[in-house]
Amino acid sequence: MLDIPLLQQSCFRVGNNERANIMCRFKGKSDGLHIAFSAHHDVVDPHADNANDNLASVAILLALAESLADAPWPLNNTIDIFFTDGEEVGGQGARRIATSWYKRFTPVLLLNLELTAYGDCWWVEGIPPEHETIAEMLSDISERPSCITPIPFSDATIYRHAGVDTAVCIGRLPFQDMASWVQQDVPPPAWRTCHTRNDTFERANEDDMQAALTELLTVATEIDSEMLVAYDNIQH
């Protein structure tokens, strides 16, 4: 068992199916930021590996939680980590988090992870104005190009519709695929493969996932309000 503080489970029903969100909070200093990370743990096809949609993101956030639990305390920032259920049936889990957990306050960032089993570059959902700030931040941290992309429905869509305006979906792809996407404005074949039965565990790259974890840990523990303002000012 991971030594994760404030672990909570919220159960709900969708049709005849029992669902469960798993939530934890790592409390930071009173003058720190409030940052959240999210990934859905349900899948479309229980007979497939679903490496990119979305087991790799769940694995990365579990490792992030473990790293935060082992980090020197107190943390500068308060970090929330959510594992949501029901994304594949309309974002039911994200809706419940947004209307309960975040009824009274909103994190300055809510990064919703999708498609993170392989790839060395971050893509960021094209939702203004936060997307440019986040893309610039992730590019600096990873020392790799980032890409702003149009993507379909995700939990981030539900978070925003429920009032969490700072929710943005992010993921990773190889540089060549990202460059193709930007040049042709069409999702590359790698994106489409991520949503099929060919999305096997063999496609997952341990080094890429470890790099993603390291970079998200940097976001969680090192980003402060001055840095966010600086990144935002780059865009204006």
ROSE-4610 file (N, C-alpha, C; in Angstrom, 1 decimal, always signed):
// ROSE-4610
residu = [M/M/M/L/L/L/D/D/D/I/I/I/P/P/P/L/L/L/L/L/L/Q/Q/Q/Q/Q/Q/S/S/S/C/C/C/F/F/F/R/R/R/V/V/V/G/G/G/N/N/N/N/N/N/E/E/E/R/R/R/A/A/A/N/N/N/I/I/I/M/M/M/C/C/C/R/R/R/F/F/F/K/K/K/G/G/G/K/K/K/S/S/S/D/D/D/G/G/G/L/L/L/H/H/H/I/I/I/A/A/A/F/F/F/S/S/S/A/A/A/H/H/H/H/H/H/D/D/D/V/V/V/V/V/V/D/D/D/P/P/P/H/H/H/A/A/A/D/D/D/N/N/N/A/A/A/N/N/N/D/D/D/N/N/N/L/L/L/A/A/A/S/S/S/V/V/V/A/A/A/I/I/I/L/L/L/L/L/L/A/A/A/L/L/L/A/A/A/E/E/E/S/S/S/L/L/L/A/A/A/D/D/D/A/A/A/P/P/P/W/W/W/P/P/P/L/L/L/N/N/N/N/N/N/T/T/T/I/I/I/D/D/D/I/I/I/F/F/F/F/F/F/T/T/T/D/D/D/G/G/G/E/E/E/E/E/E/V/V/V/G/G/G/G/G/G/Q/Q/Q/G/G/G/A/A/A/R/R/R/R/R/R/I/I/I/A/A/A/T/T/T/S/S/S/W/W/W/Y/Y/Y/K/K/K/R/R/R/F/F/F/T/T/T/P/P/P/V/V/V/L/L/L/L/L/L/L/L/L/N/N/N/L/L/L/E/E/E/L/L/L/T/T/T/A/A/A/Y/Y/Y/G/G/G/D/D/D/C/C/C/W/W/W/W/W/W/V/V/V/E/E/E/G/G/G/I/I/I/P/P/P/P/P/P/E/E/E/H/H/H/E/E/E/T/T/T/I/I/I/A/A/A/E/E/E/M/M/M/L/L/L/S/S/S/D/D/D/I/I/I/S/S/S/E/E/E/R/R/R/P/P/P/S/S/S/C/C/C/I/I/I/T/T/T/P/P/P/I/I/I/P/P/P/F/F/F/S/S/S/D/D/D/A/A/A/T/T/T/I/I/I/Y/Y/Y/R/R/R/H/H/H/A/A/A/G/G/G/V/V/V/D/D/D/T/T/T/A/A/A/V/V/V/C/C/C/I/I/I/G/G/G/R/R/R/L/L/L/P/P/P/F/F/F/Q/Q/Q/D/D/D/M/M/M/A/A/A/S/S/S/W/W/W/V/V/V/Q/Q/Q/Q/Q/Q/D/D/D/V/V/V/P/P/P/P/P/P/P/P/P/A/A/A/W/W/W/R/R/R/T/T/T/C/C/C/H/H/H/T/T/T/R/R/R/N/N/N/D/D/D/T/T/T/F/F/F/E/E/E/R/R/R/A/A/A/N/N/N/E/E/E/D/D/D/D/D/D/M/M/M/Q/Q/Q/A/A/A/A/A/A/L/L/L/T/T/T/E/E/E/L/L/L/L/L/L/T/T/T/V/V/V/A/A/A/T/T/T/E/E/E/I/I/I/D/D/D/S/S/S/E/E/E/M/M/M/L/L/L/V/V/V/A/A/A/Y/Y/Y/D/D/D/N/N/N/I/I/I/Q/Q/Q/H/H/H]
num = [1/1/1/2/2/2/3/3/3/4/4/4/5/5/5/6/6/6/7/7/7/8/8/8/9/9/9/10/10/10/11/11/11/12/12/12/13/13/13/14/14/14/15/15/15/16/16/16/17/17/17/18/18/18/19/19/19/20/20/20/21/21/21/22/22/22/23/23/23/24/24/24/25/25/25/26/26/26/27/27/27/28/28/28/29/29/29/30/30/30/31/31/31/32/32/32/33/33/33/34/34/34/35/35/35/36/36/36/37/37/37/38/38/38/39/39/39/40/40/40/41/41/41/42/42/42/43/43/43/44/44/44/45/45/45/46/46/46/47/47/47/48/48/48/49/49/49/50/50/50/51/51/51/52/52/52/53/53/53/54/54/54/55/55/55/56/56/56/57/57/57/58/58/58/59/59/59/60/60/60/61/61/61/62/62/62/63/63/63/64/64/64/65/65/65/66/66/66/67/67/67/68/68/68/69/69/69/70/70/70/71/71/71/72/72/72/73/73/73/74/74/74/75/75/75/76/76/76/77/77/77/78/78/78/79/79/79/80/80/80/81/81/81/82/82/82/83/83/83/84/84/84/85/85/85/86/86/86/87/87/87/88/88/88/89/89/89/90/90/90/91/91/91/92/92/92/93/93/93/94/94/94/95/95/95/96/96/96/97/97/97/98/98/98/99/99/99/100/100/100/101/101/101/102/102/102/103/103/103/104/104/104/105/105/105/106/106/106/107/107/107/108/108/108/109/109/109/110/110/110/111/111/111/112/112/112/113/113/113/114/114/114/115/115/115/116/116/116/117/117/117/118/118/118/119/119/119/120/120/120/121/121/121/122/122/122/123/123/123/124/124/124/125/125/125/126/126/126/127/127/127/128/128/128/129/129/129/130/130/130/131/131/131/132/132/132/133/133/133/134/134/134/135/135/135/136/136/136/137/137/137/138/138/138/139/139/139/140/140/140/141/141/141/142/142/142/143/143/143/144/144/144/145/145/145/146/146/146/147/147/147/148/148/148/149/149/149/150/150/150/151/151/151/152/152/152/153/153/153/154/154/154/155/155/155/156/156/156/157/157/157/158/158/158/159/159/159/160/160/160/161/161/161/162/162/162/163/163/163/164/164/164/165/165/165/166/166/166/167/167/167/168/168/168/169/169/169/170/170/170/171/171/171/172/172/172/173/173/173/174/174/174/175/175/175/176/176/176/177/177/177/178/178/178/179/179/179/180/180/180/181/181/181/182/182/182/183/183/183/184/184/184/185/185/185/186/186/186/187/187/187/188/188/188/189/189/189/190/190/190/191/191/191/192/192/192/193/193/193/194/194/194/195/195/195/196/196/196/197/197/197/198/198/198/199/199/199/200/200/200/201/201/201/202/202/202/203/203/203/204/204/204/205/205/205/206/206/206/207/207/207/208/208/208/209/209/209/210/210/210/211/211/211/212/212/212/213/213/213/214/214/214/215/215/215/216/216/216/217/217/217/218/218/218/219/219/219/220/220/220/221/221/221/222/222/222/223/223/223/224/224/224/225/225/225/226/226/226/227/227/227/228/228/228/229/229/229/230/230/230/231/231/231/232/232/232/233/233/233/234/234/234/235/235/235/236/236/236]
x = [+0.8/+0.0/+0.9/+0.5/+1.2/+0.8/+1.7/+1.4/+0.9/-0.3/-0.9/-1.8/-1.6/-2.5/-3.9/-4.8/-6.2/-6.8/-6.6/-7.2/-8.7/-9.4/-10.9/-11.4/-12.5/-13.2/-14.7/-15.1/-16.5/-17.2/-18.2/-18.9/-20.2/-20.5/-21.7/-22.2/-23.4/-23.9/-24.3/-23.9/-24.3/-25.1/-26.4/-27.2/-27.1/-26.7/-26.6/-25.2/-24.3/-22.9/-22.5/-21.8/-21.2/-19.9/-19.6/-18.5/-17.8/-16.5/-15.8/-14.7/-14.7/-13.6/-12.6/-11.3/-10.3/-9.7/-9.6/-9.1/-8.1/-7.1/-6.2/-5.6/-5.2/-4.7/-3.4/-2.4/-1.2/-1.2/-1.3/-1.5/-0.2/-0.2/+1.0/+0.9/+1.8/+1.9/+0.7/+0.3/-0.9/-0.7/+0.5/+0.8/+1.2/+1.1/+1.4/+0.2/+0.5/-0.6/-1.4/-2.5/-3.4/-3.4/-2.8/-2.6/-3.2/-3.9/-4.6/-4.2/-4.1/-3.9/-5.0/-5.4/-6.5/-6.2/-6.8/-6.7/-7.9/-8.6/-9.7/-9.2/-9.8/-9.3/-10.2/-11.4/-12.2/-11.8/-12.2/-11.7/-12.9/-12.8/-13.8/-13.9/-12.7/-12.7/-12.0/-12.6/-12.0/-11.1/-11.2/-10.4/-9.1/-9.0/-7.8/-6.8/-5.6/-4.6/-5.0/-5.5/-5.8/-4.6/-3.4/-2.2/-2.3/-2.7/-2.8/-4.1/-5.2/-6.5/-7.2/-6.7/-5.8/-4.9/-4.5/-3.8/-2.4/-1.7/-0.4/-0.5/-1.6/-1.8/-2.1/-2.8/-3.1/-1.8/-1.0/+0.3/+1.2/+1.2/+2.1/+1.6/+0.3/-0.2/-0.1/-0.1/+0.2/+1.6/+2.5/+3.9/+4.2/+3.4/+3.5/+3.0/+1.9/+1.5/+2.5/+3.2/+4.2/+5.4/+5.8/+6.9/+6.5/+5.3/+4.9/+4.8/+4.4/+4.3/+5.7/+6.7/+8.1/+8.9/+8.3/+9.0/+9.1/+10.1/+10.2/+9.0/+8.5/+7.3/+7.7/+6.9/+5.7/+6.0/+5.1/+5.2/+4.9/+5.4/+5.1/+3.6/+3.2/+1.9/+1.0/-0.3/-1.3/-1.6/-1.4/-1.6/-2.8/-3.7/-4.8/-4.5/-4.8/-4.7/-6.0/-6.6/-7.9/-7.8/-8.4/-8.6/-10.1/-10.5/-12.0/-12.5/-13.8/-14.5/-15.6/-15.9/-17.1/-16.7/-15.4/-15.1/-15.6/-15.6/-16.1/-17.6/-18.3/-19.8/-20.2/-19.5/-19.9/-19.3/-18.2/-17.4/-18.2/-18.9/-19.7/-18.8/-17.7/-16.8/-16.3/-15.8/-15.3/-16.4/-17.6/-18.8/-19.0/-18.9/-19.1/-18.0/-16.7/-15.6/-15.8/-16.2/-16.3/-17.4/-18.5/-19.6/-19.6/-18.6/-18.5/-17.1/-16.1/-14.7/-14.4/-14.8/-14.4/-15.6/-16.5/-17.7/-17.3/-16.3/-15.9/-14.7/-13.9/-12.6/-12.1/-11.3/-10.8/-9.2/-8.6/-7.1/-6.7/-5.4/-4.9/-4.6/-4.4/-4.2/-4.9/-5.6/-6.1/-5.6/-4.6/-4.1/-4.6/-5.4/-6.1/-5.3/-4.7/-3.8/-4.5/-4.1/-4.6/-3.4/-3.3/-2.4/-0.9/-0.5/+0.9/+1.8/+1.5/+2.3/+3.6/+3.7/+4.9/+4.9/+6.1/+6.3/+7.1/+7.9/+8.8/+8.4/+7.2/+6.8/+5.3/+5.0/+3.7/+2.8/+1.6/+0.5/-0.4/-1.0/-1.9/-3.2/-4.3/-5.6/-5.7/-6.2/-6.3/-7.5/-7.5/-8.5/-7.9/-8.3/-7.7/-8.3/-7.6/-6.3/-5.2/-5.6/-4.6/-3.7/-4.1/-3.4/-2.0/-1.9/-0.6/+0.4/-0.1/+0.7/+1.2/+0.3/+0.7/+1.7/+1.4/+2.3/+3.7/+3.8/+5.1/+5.8/+5.1/+5.6/+6.2/+5.4/+5.8/+6.9/+7.0/+8.1/+9.4/+9.4/+10.5/+11.0/+10.1/+10.4/+11.0/+10.4/+10.8/+12.0/+12.3/+13.3/+13.0/+11.7/+11.3/+10.1/+9.9/+8.7/+7.4/+6.5/+5.1/+4.2/+3.0/+2.1/+0.7/+0.0/-1.4/-2.3/-3.2/-3.9/-5.4/-6.2/-7.7/-7.9/-8.6/-8.8/-10.3/-10.8/-12.2/-12.5/-13.6/-14.1/-13.1/-13.0/-12.2/-12.8/-12.3/-12.8/-12.6/-11.6/-11.3/-12.5/-13.2/-14.4/-15.5/-15.6/-16.7/-16.3/-15.0/-14.6/-14.9/-14.6/-14.8/-16.3/-17.1/-18.6/-19.2/-18.5/-19.0/-18.4/-17.6/-17.1/-15.6/-14.9/-13.5/-12.8/-12.7/-12.2/-10.8/-10.0/-8.5/-8.2/-9.2/-8.9/-8.5/-7.4/-6.9/-6.4/-6.7/-6.2/-4.8/-3.9/-2.6/-2.2/-1.2/-0.7/+0.6/+1.1/+2.4/+2.4/+3.2/+3.4/+4.8/+5.4/+6.7/+6.8/+7.9/+8.1/+7.7/+8.0/+7.7/+6.2/+5.4/+4.0/+3.4/+4.0/+3.5/+3.8/+5.0/+5.3/+4.3/+4.0/+3.0/+1.7/+1.3/+0.0/-0.1/+1.0/+1.0/+1.0/+1.8/+1.9/+0.6/+0.0/-1.2/-2.5/-2.5/-3.7/-4.6/-4.0/-4.8/-4.1/-4.9/-4.2/-3.4/-2.2/-1.3/-1.8/-1.3/-1.7/-1.5/-0.4/-0.1/-1.3/-1.9/-3.1/-4.2/-4.5/-5.6/-5.3/-4.1/-3.7/-4.0/-3.8/-4.0/-5.4/-6.3/-7.8/-8.3/-7.3/-7.7/-7.1/-7.4/-6.9/-5.4/-4.9/-3.4/-2.7/-3.4/-2.8/-2.4/-1.4/-0.9/+0.1/+0.4/+1.5/+2.8/+3.0/+4.3/+4.6/+3.5/+3.7/+4.2/+4.0/+4.4/+5.9/+6.4/+7.9/+8.2/+9.0/+9.2/+10.0/+11.0/+11.7/+10.9/+10.0/+9.1/+8.1/+7.6/+6.7/+7.5/+8.7/+9.5/+9.8/+10.1/+10.3/+9.0/+7.9/+6.6/+6.4/+6.7/+6.5/+7.5/+8.7/+9.7/+9.2/+8.7/+8.3/+7.0/+6.1/+4.9/+5.2/+6.2/+6.7/+7.3/+7.9/+8.5/+7.3/+6.3/+5.1/+4.5/+4.4/+3.7/+4.5/+5.8/+6.6/+7.4/+7.6/+8.4/+7.7/+6.6/+5.8/+5.3/+5.5/+4.9/+4.1/+3.5/+2.7/+3.5/+4.7/+5.5/+5.8/+6.1/+6.4/+5.2/+4.0/+2.8/+2.5/+2.7/+2.5/+3.5/+4.8/+5.8/+5.4/+5.0/+4.6/+3.4/+2.4/+1.3/+1.6/+2.6/+3.0/+3.7/+4.3/+5.0/+4.0/+2.7/+1.7/+1.0/+1.4/+0.7/+1.7]
y = [-1.2/+0.0/+1.3/+2.3/+3.5/+4.3/+5.0/+5.9/+7.2/+7.3/+8.5/+9.2/+10.4/+11.0/+11.4/+11.5/+12.0/+11.2/+9.9/+9.1/+9.0/+9.3/+9.2/+8.4/+7.8/+7.1/+7.6/+7.9/+8.4/+7.4/+6.7/+5.7/+6.3/+5.9/+6.4/+5.4/+5.5/+4.5/+5.2/+4.6/+5.0/+3.8/+4.0/+2.8/+1.7/+0.5/-0.6/-0.8/+0.1/-0.1/+0.8/+0.1/+0.9/+1.5/+2.7/+3.5/+4.1/+4.4/+5.0/+5.9/+7.1/+8.1/+7.9/+8.0/+7.9/+9.3/+9.9/+11.2/+11.3/+12.1/+12.4/+13.8/+14.3/+15.7/+15.7/+16.4/+16.6/+18.1/+18.4/+19.7/+20.5/+21.7/+22.5/+23.7/+24.7/+25.9/+26.8/+27.6/+28.4/+29.5/+29.8/+30.8/+30.2/+28.8/+28.1/+28.1/+27.5/+27.3/+26.1/+26.0/+24.8/+24.2/+23.0/+22.4/+21.0/+20.6/+19.3/+18.5/+17.2/+16.3/+15.3/+14.9/+13.9/+13.0/+11.7/+10.7/+9.8/+9.4/+8.5/+7.0/+6.2/+4.8/+3.8/+4.3/+3.3/+3.2/+2.1/+1.9/+1.5/+1.6/+1.3/-0.2/-0.9/-2.3/-3.0/-3.7/-4.5/-5.6/-6.0/-7.1/-6.6/-5.3/-4.7/-4.1/-3.8/-3.3/-1.8/-1.0/+0.4/+1.1/+0.9/+1.5/+3.0/+3.6/+5.1/+5.6/+4.8/+5.3/+4.4/+4.5/+5.6/+5.1/+3.8/+3.2/+3.8/+4.3/+4.9/+6.1/+6.9/+8.1/+7.8/+6.8/+6.3/+5.9/+5.1/+4.7/+5.9/+6.9/+8.0/+8.8/+9.0/+9.7/+8.9/+7.6/+6.8/+7.0/+7.0/+7.3/+8.7/+9.6/+11.0/+11.1/+10.4/+10.4/+9.8/+8.7/+8.1/+9.1/+9.8/+10.7/+11.9/+12.4/+13.4/+13.0/+11.7/+11.2/+11.1/+10.8/+10.7/+12.0/+13.1/+14.3/+15.0/+15.9/+16.7/+17.5/+17.5/+18.2/+19.4/+20.5/+20.6/+21.0/+20.6/+21.0/+22.4/+23.1/+24.5/+24.6/+23.7/+23.8/+22.7/+22.9/+21.9/+21.2/+19.8/+19.0/+18.1/+18.1/+17.1/+16.2/+14.9/+13.9/+13.1/+13.0/+12.3/+11.2/+10.0/+9.0/+8.8/+9.2/+9.3/+8.1/+7.8/+6.8/+7.4/+6.6/+7.1/+8.1/+8.3/+9.2/+8.7/+7.4/+6.8/+6.8/+7.2/+7.3/+8.7/+9.7/+11.0/+11.8/+11.3/+12.1/+12.2/+11.1/+11.1/+11.4/+10.8/+10.9/+12.4/+12.9/+14.3/+15.3/+15.0/+15.9/+15.9/+14.8/+14.7/+15.4/+15.2/+15.9/+17.4/+17.9/+19.4/+20.0/+19.2/+19.8/+19.5/+18.8/+18.5/+19.0/+18.4/+18.7/+20.1/+20.6/+22.0/+23.0/+22.7/+23.6/+25.0/+25.0/+26.2/+26.9/+26.2/+26.8/+26.1/+26.7/+26.2/+26.2/+25.1/+25.1/+26.1/+26.6/+27.5/+26.7/+25.4/+24.5/+23.1/+22.6/+21.2/+20.5/+19.7/+19.0/+17.6/+17.4/+16.1/+15.3/+14.2/+13.4/+12.4/+12.4/+11.4/+11.0/+9.8/+9.4/+9.7/+9.0/+9.3/+8.0/+7.0/+5.8/+5.9/+6.8/+7.0/+8.4/+8.9/+10.2/+11.1/+12.0/+12.8/+14.3/+14.6/+16.0/+16.1/+17.1/+17.4/+18.0/+17.5/+18.3/+18.9/+20.0/+20.7/+21.1/+20.7/+21.0/+22.5/+22.8/+24.2/+25.0/+25.2/+25.9/+27.2/+28.4/+29.7/+30.1/+30.9/+31.3/+30.5/+29.5/+28.8/+27.9/+27.5/+26.5/+27.0/+28.3/+28.8/+28.9/+29.3/+29.3/+27.9/+26.9/+25.6/+25.0/+25.2/+24.7/+25.3/+26.6/+27.2/+26.6/+26.4/+25.9/+24.5/+23.6/+22.2/+22.1/+23.0/+23.1/+23.4/+24.4/+24.8/+23.7/+23.0/+22.0/+20.8/+20.4/+19.2/+19.5/+20.7/+21.1/+20.5/+20.4/+19.8/+20.7/+20.7/+21.5/+21.0/+21.8/+21.4/+21.9/+21.3/+21.6/+21.8/+22.9/+23.1/+22.5/+21.6/+20.8/+20.8/+20.6/+20.4/+18.9/+18.6/+17.2/+17.1/+15.8/+15.6/+15.6/+15.2/+15.1/+14.5/+15.0/+14.4/+14.9/+14.4/+14.8/+16.3/+16.9/+18.3/+19.1/+18.6/+19.2/+19.3/+18.2/+18.2/+19.1/+19.1/+20.0/+21.5/+21.9/+23.3/+23.6/+22.7/+22.9/+23.0/+22.4/+22.4/+23.5/+24.4/+25.6/+25.6/+24.5/+24.5/+25.0/+26.3/+26.9/+26.6/+26.3/+26.1/+24.6/+23.8/+22.4/+22.4/+21.7/+21.5/+20.1/+19.5/+18.1/+18.2/+17.3/+17.2/+15.8/+15.6/+14.2/+14.3/+13.1/+13.1/+12.3/+12.8/+12.1/+12.3/+11.4/+11.6/+12.9/+13.5/+14.8/+14.7/+13.6/+13.5/+13.6/+12.9/+12.9/+14.3/+15.0/+16.3/+17.3/+17.2/+18.1/+17.9/+16.6/+16.3/+16.9/+16.8/+17.4/+18.9/+19.6/+21.0/+21.4/+20.7/+21.1/+20.8/+19.7/+19.2/+19.5/+19.8/+20.1/+18.9/+17.7/+16.4/+15.5/+14.9/+14.0/+12.9/+12.7/+11.7/+10.3/+9.3/+7.9/+7.4/+7.9/+7.5/+7.9/+9.0/+9.4/+8.4/+8.1/+7.1/+5.8/+5.3/+4.0/+4.0/+5.1/+5.2/+4.8/+4.8/+4.6/+3.3/+2.3/+1.0/-0.1/-1.3/-2.5/-2.6/-1.9/-1.9/-1.1/-0.5/+0.3/-0.6/-1.4/-2.5/-2.0/-2.8/-2.4/-2.4/-3.1/-3.0/-1.7/-0.9/+0.5/+1.5/+1.1/+1.9/+1.9/+3.1/+3.3/+3.8/+2.9/+3.2/+4.5/+4.8/+6.1/+7.3/+7.2/+8.3/+8.6/+7.5/+7.6/+8.2/+7.8/+8.3/+9.8/+10.2/+11.6/+12.4/+11.9/+12.6/+12.7/+11.7/+11.7/+12.8/+12.8/+13.8/+15.2/+15.5/+16.8/+17.2/+16.3/+16.6/+16.9/+16.2/+16.4/+17.8/+18.2/+19.6/+20.6/+20.4/+21.3/+21.3/+20.1/+20.1/+20.8/+20.6/+21.1/+22.4/+22.8/+24.0/+25.2/+25.0/+26.1/+27.0/+28.3/+29.3/+30.3/+31.2/+32.2/+33.2/+33.5/+34.4/+33.8/+32.5/+31.8/+31.7/+31.4/+31.4/+32.8/+33.8/+35.2/+35.4/+35.0/+35.2/+34.4/+33.2/+32.4/+33.1/+33.5/+34.2/+35.4/+36.2/+37.4/+37.2/+36.0/+35.7/+35.8/+35.4/+35.3/+36.7/+37.8/+39.0/+40.1]
z = [+0.0/+0.0/+0.0/-0.8/-0.8/+0.4/+1.0/+2.1/+1.7/+1.3/+0.7/+1.7/+2.1/+3.1/+2.5/+3.4/+3.0/+1.9/+1.8/+0.8/+1.0/-0.1/+0.0/-1.2/-1.1/-2.1/-2.2/-3.4/-3.6/-4.5/-4.1/-4.9/-5.4/-6.7/-7.3/-8.3/-8.8/-9.7/-11.0/-12.1/-13.5/-14.1/-14.2/-14.7/-13.7/-14.1/-13.2/-12.7/-13.0/-12.7/-11.5/-10.6/-9.5/-10.0/-9.6/-10.0/-8.8/-8.9/-7.8/-8.2/-7.6/-7.7/-6.5/-6.8/-5.7/-5.7/-4.5/-4.4/-3.2/-3.4/-2.3/-2.3/-1.2/-1.1/-0.3/-0.9/-0.2/+0.2/+1.5/+2.0/+1.9/+1.3/+1.3/+2.2/+2.0/+2.8/+2.5/+3.4/+3.3/+2.1/+1.8/+0.8/-0.5/-0.6/-1.8/-2.8/-4.0/-5.0/-4.7/-5.4/-5.3/-6.7/-6.9/-8.2/-8.2/-9.2/-9.3/-10.5/-10.4/-11.5/-11.5/-12.7/-12.8/-14.0/-13.8/-14.9/-14.6/-15.7/-15.6/-15.6/-14.7/-14.6/-15.3/-15.8/-16.6/-18.0/-18.7/-20.0/-20.9/-22.2/-23.2/-23.3/-23.5/-23.8/-22.7/-21.9/-20.8/-21.3/-22.5/-23.1/-23.8/-23.8/-24.4/-23.4/-23.8/-22.8/-22.4/-23.3/-23.0/-22.4/-23.0/-22.4/-22.4/-23.5/-23.5/-23.1/-23.0/-22.7/-21.6/-20.3/-19.9/-18.7/-18.9/-17.8/-17.5/-18.6/-18.3/-17.5/-17.7/-16.9/-15.5/-15.2/-13.9/-13.2/-13.9/-13.4/-13.0/-13.9/-13.7/-12.4/-12.3/-11.1/-9.8/-9.9/-8.7/-8.3/-9.3/-9.0/-8.5/-9.0/-8.5/-7.1/-6.7/-5.3/-4.4/-4.9/-4.0/-3.9/-4.9/-4.8/-3.9/-3.9/-3.0/-1.6/-1.4/+0.0/+0.6/-0.3/+0.2/+0.2/-0.3/-0.4/+0.9/+1.1/+2.3/+2.6/+3.8/+4.2/+5.0/+5.0/+4.2/+2.7/+1.8/+0.4/+0.3/-0.7/-0.9/-1.4/-2.3/-2.9/-2.4/-2.4/-2.1/-3.4/-3.4/-4.6/-4.4/-5.3/-5.4/-6.5/-6.3/-7.3/-7.3/-8.5/-8.7/-9.7/-9.4/-10.3/-10.5/-11.7/-11.9/-12.6/-12.4/-13.0/-13.9/-15.0/-15.8/-16.9/-17.2/-18.3/-19.6/-19.8/-21.0/-21.2/-20.2/-20.3/-19.9/-20.4/-20.3/-19.2/-18.6/-17.6/-16.2/-15.9/-14.7/-13.4/-13.3/-12.2/-12.0/-13.1/-13.1/-12.7/-13.2/-12.8/-11.3/-10.7/-9.2/-8.5/-9.0/-8.3/-8.4/-9.6/-9.8/-9.0/-8.8/-8.1/-6.6/-6.1/-4.7/-4.1/-4.6/-4.1/-4.3/-5.5/-5.9/-5.8/-5.0/-4.9/-4.3/-3.5/-2.8/-3.3/-4.1/-4.5/-5.8/-6.5/-7.8/-7.8/-8.2/-8.3/-9.4/-9.3/-10.3/-11.6/-11.4/-12.6/-12.2/-13.2/-13.1/-14.4/-14.3/-15.5/-15.6/-16.6/-16.9/-17.9/-17.4/-18.3/-19.1/-20.4/-21.4/-22.3/-22.7/-23.7/-23.3/-22.3/-21.8/-21.8/-22.5/-22.5/-23.2/-24.2/-24.9/-25.5/-25.9/-26.5/-25.6/-26.3/-25.6/-25.5/-26.1/-26.1/-25.6/-24.9/-24.4/-25.5/-25.6/-26.2/-25.2/-25.5/-24.6/-25.3/-24.7/-25.3/-25.6/-26.7/-27.1/-26.6/-25.2/-24.6/-24.0/-24.6/-24.1/-22.8/-22.0/-22.3/-21.6/-20.8/-20.0/-20.8/-22.0/-22.8/-23.2/-23.5/-23.9/-22.8/-21.6/-20.4/-20.0/-20.1/-19.7/-20.8/-22.0/-23.1/-22.9/-22.6/-22.4/-21.2/-20.1/-18.9/-19.1/-19.7/-20.0/-20.9/-21.9/-22.8/-22.1/-21.2/-20.5/-19.6/-18.9/-17.9/-18.6/-19.7/-20.4/-21.4/-21.7/-22.7/-24.0/-24.3/-25.6/-26.1/-27.4/-27.9/-27.4/-27.2/-26.9/-28.0/-28.0/-29.2/-28.6/-29.1/-28.7/-29.8/-29.3/-30.2/-29.9/-31.0/-30.7/-30.4/-29.4/-29.0/-28.7/-28.8/-28.5/-27.0/-26.6/-25.2/-24.3/-23.1/-22.0/-20.7/-19.6/-18.3/-18.1/-18.7/-18.6/-19.2/-20.2/-20.7/-19.6/-18.9/-17.9/-16.7/-16.3/-15.2/-15.6/-16.8/-17.2/-17.2/-17.8/-17.8/-16.4/-15.5/-14.1/-13.3/-13.9/-13.3/-12.9/-13.2/-12.9/-14.2/-14.3/-15.6/-15.9/-14.9/-15.1/-15.5/-15.8/-16.2/-17.7/-18.0/-19.3/-19.5/-20.6/-20.9/-21.5/-21.1/-21.6/-21.8/-22.7/-23.0/-23.7/-24.2/-24.8/-26.1/-27.1/-28.4/-28.8/-29.6/-30.2/-31.0/-31.0/-31.7/-33.1/-33.8/-35.3/-35.5/-34.6/-34.7/-34.4/-33.4/-33.1/-34.2/-34.8/-35.9/-37.1/-37.3/-38.4/-38.1/-36.9/-36.5/-36.7/-36.3/-36.4/-37.9/-38.7/-40.1/-40.9/-40.6/-41.4/-40.8/-39.5/-38.7/-38.7/-38.7/-38.7/-37.6/-36.7/-35.7/-36.4/-36.0/-36.6/-36.4/-37.1/-36.9/-35.5/-34.8/-33.4/-32.5/-32.8/-32.0/-32.2/-33.4/-33.7/-33.1/-33.1/-32.6/-31.1/-30.4/-29.0/-28.5/-29.5/-29.2/-29.8/-30.1/-30.7/-29.8/-30.2/-29.6/-29.8/-30.8/-31.0/-30.0/-29.1/-28.0/-26.9/-27.1/-26.2/-25.3/-24.2/-23.3/-24.0/-25.1/-25.8/-26.3/-26.5/-27.0/-25.9/-24.7/-23.6/-23.5/-23.2/-23.1/-21.7/-21.0/-19.6/-19.4/-20.3/-20.2/-20.4/-21.4/-21.6/-20.5/-19.9/-18.7/-17.5/-17.3/-16.2/-16.4/-17.6/-17.9/-17.6/-18.0/-17.8/-16.3/-15.5/-14.0/-13.5/-13.9/-13.4/-13.7/-14.8/-15.2/-14.5/-14.3/-13.5/-12.0/-11.5/-10.1/-10.0/-11.1/-11.1/-11.0/-11.8/-11.8/-10.4/-9.8/-8.5/-7.4/-7.4/-6.3/-6.5/-7.7/-8.0/-8.6/-9.2/-9.8/-8.7/-8.8/-7.8/-8.6/-7.9/-8.5/-9.4/-9.0/-9.8/-11.2/-11.2/-12.4/-13.3/-12.7/-13.6/-14.2/-13.4/-14.0/-15.1/-14.9/-15.9/-17.2/-17.1/-18.3/-19.0/-18.2/-18.7/-19.5/-19.0/-19.6/-20.9/-21.1/-22.4/-23.5/-23.2/-24.2/-24.5/-23.8/-24.0/-24.4]
